[in-house]
Amino acid sequence: MAGQYYVFVPFELTHQEHSKGLVRKWRISAIDLGRRVPIPIYYQDKEDQLGDISKKIGELNELGNSDSYTLYILGHGAGDYKKLNSINSTIFIREELTPSVLALRLQSCNLPLNAKNIKLYACNLGRDIGEKLNSSFGCQLYQELFKLGYRDVVLSAYTTPLKIELDRYGHKRTESDSKPSESRVQFYQKHDD
């Protein structure tokens, strides 16, 4: 995907520290390898102040060029695949987001309605829950965004554990060292042309 990468950390200020560390790792890895460096956007920039996705994306959105950026949503897939967690741990206090809360947070941070390329970069949240088809967090998030008016979104989610650092060639990898695209599922509305 051509264009700029943005990484959205959807957690409240008190739960961002772990995710900020992951964003730093990704940015350092990208800089070291001469790759695209993701621009971070935080749900809360400061106490009681929401981040502004539209403001960060700025001119790209004003030009209507929603294909020229990819928004990554960063977090951890919960063990039951039903929530997005702020930290990969069951011992520490963490924030857990449902698909509906995450969709509302994206909307409250001014995600442009013409947004297209969104990647839920969290372990296993593209995986269906049990035997029920289309029950994954990723599918539910797509449905929630669609209800809020995001009709052109292509939401990607992954069915395996992921790494945050890039490999020596500058590519993202899964924990099993394969390409994330091999375990990616996509959700989108088919349009009649």
N, C-alpha and C positions, 0 to 999 in steps of 0.2 A: 504494500500500500504506500503510495507516494504521499508526501506531505509531512506536516508536523505531528508529533506525538504529544498528547497531554495525558497526565495521569491524575485521576480524581480520587482523593482519599475521603470517603463519605462519612467519616466518624466525627463525633463531637471532639472539641479541643482536648479534653481530658483523656481521650482514648487514641490520640494520634501518634504518640511517640514511637511505637513499634513500626507503624506504617511509614513514618518519616524516615526511619532507618532503612527500610526497604527501598524507598524512593531514592535515597542517597546512594545505595548500592547500585541501583540500576543506572543512575546518572553518571556515577564514577566509571562504571564498566563501559558505558557508551562513549564517554569522553576518551578513556584510555584506548578504545578501539577505533576512534574516529567515526562513530555511528551517530544516528539521530539521538539527541538528548531530550528526553521527555520533560515537558514543562509541568511542574506540579500545580494542582488546584486543590485546595482544602475546603471541606464542607464549612468549617469555621476557621476563618483567618485569625480572628482575635475573639476575645470574650464577647458573646452576643452579636458577632458580625459574621454574616454568611459570606462564603466565597461566591464569586461571580464568574461562572463558566463563560458566559457570553462576552464579558469584558476581556477575559484572557484570550479567547479565540478571536475577538475583535473583528478586524477587517475581513477575515476569511468568511465570517458569517454575513457581514454586511454585503459582500459581493455575491452572496448566495452560493458560495462554493463549498458546500458541506462535504464534498469528496476530498478536499485537500487537507483533512486532518483526521486523526483517529483518537478517540477518547478511551483510554484504559481506565477501568474501575478496579482499584486495588484493595484486596482484603484476603481473608482466609476462609476457605470453605469449612463449615462446621462438619463434625463427624457424621451427622445425620443428613447432610446435604440440603438442609432446609433454611439455613441462615448464613449470612456473611458476617464473619467475626473480625474484630479489630486486632486480635492477637491469636497466634496459633498455640493456645494453651487452655487447659481446663482448670489450672490452679489459680491463675491470676484473674482479677476482675477485668472483664472485657465488655465491649459493646457488641450486641448482636442485632443485625438488621434483617428484616423480612423483605421480600421483593417489593411489597407495597410501600414500605417506609423508604427503601432505597430509591424507588421511582419518584416519590414525593420530594426527597432530598435533591435529586437531580433537577426536578422542576423548580424547587425553591432557590436553587443556585443558577437559575436562568439558562438551563440547557436549551439551546435554540431548537425550535420545533422542526427545523429542517435537518437536524443532526442525522447522520447516516451511519458512520462507522464507530460502533461501540463494542469494546471487548471487555468482558468480565474476566479479569485476570486473577482468578482465584481457583484453588485446587478443587476439582471434582464437581463444580456447580453446574456443569452441563449434563451431569449424570442423572438419569431418571431415578425417582425414589421408589424402591421396591420394583414391582412388576408393572406399575402404572405408567403408561406412555404419556409423554408431554407433561410430566410432573416435576421436572427439574427446576431448580431455582432460576436458571437462565431463561427457561421457557416462561415461567411465571413473571419474571422481571419484564420480559418482552411484552407480555399481555398487559401488565400494569402500565408500561410506557405507552402502548397503543391506546389504552383507555384515556390517557391524558393528552392525546392528540399527536403523538410522535408516530406518524404514519409511514415515514421513509426509513426508519431505523433498521439496520442490519445488526443484530446483536449476536456476538460470538461468545460462546462459553466453552469450557474445557472439561473433559471427563477423566482426567488424570491429575496427579500432583505436578506442580510447576516449579521451576526455578526462577529467581528474580535476576540473577547475574546473566550476562550474555556469554556465549561460548567464545573461543578464541577467534572465530570468524565474524563475531558481532551479531549472532542470532540468539533468540530466546530458545530455551530448551525445557523439556519436562524433567522430572526427577529420574526417569529411566533413560535420559539423554537422547530422546527422540525429538522431532520437531513438534511444537504445540499444534500445528495445523493438522497433524495426524490424529489428534484426539479432540478436534474442534467440532462443535455443532453450531449451526447458525439458525437464527429465528428471524423471519422477515415476512412481509406481506407481498405476495406475488401481484404484480401489476399487469393488466392487459395492455399490450402495446399496439 
